[in-house]
């Protein structure tokens, strides 16, 4: 893995992005401490952002969490039995 470390107070956005194109990860430091990591985005990152901005999906997750806490439960053995485990 190829990486680079840049000082936030001494780098422009253009320089940061140029360095990011040439490295797998770029660490950005302030006052000698790493504060950010710049990594390439992939298709799954785009999907995650799309889902997080979907009110319908977020409502589904809240409902699913509520059902998991309050709904009926099965013992692990009840889940294993149909599969012969």
C-alpha positions, -999 to +999 in steps of 0.1 A: +000+000+000+014+033-011+007+062+013+016+098+019+013+123+048+006+160+043+005+189+066-030+205+064-016+240+069+008+237+040-012+220+013-039+232-011-069+211-021-054+208-056-022+194-042-041+171-018-061+156-047-030+153-069-013+133-041-044+112-036-044+102-073-008+088-068-014+070-035-037+044-019-042+067+011-032+102+021-030+111+058-036+148+066-020+161+098-026+192+119-002+201+146+017+168+140-014+146+146-032+127+119-067+141+116-080+127+082-074+100+058-082+105+021-090+073+003-105+065-031-143+061-032-158+030-049-192+019-060-202+007-025-194+041-010-218+057-035-245+031-026-240+038+011-244+075+006-275+070-015-291+047+011-283+071+040-301+099+021-332+078+016-358+087+041-378+055+032-348+032+038-338+050+071-374+046+083-373+009+074-341+005+095-357+022+125-387-001+122-365-032+118-346-022+150-379-018+169-392-052+157-359-068+167-362-055+202-400-060+207-409-088+183-410-125+188-377-143+191-365-177+182-339-198+201-308-206+181-317-243+182-351-234+165-332-218+137-307-247+133-333-276+133-347-270+098-312-271+084-302-302+103-275-284+123 
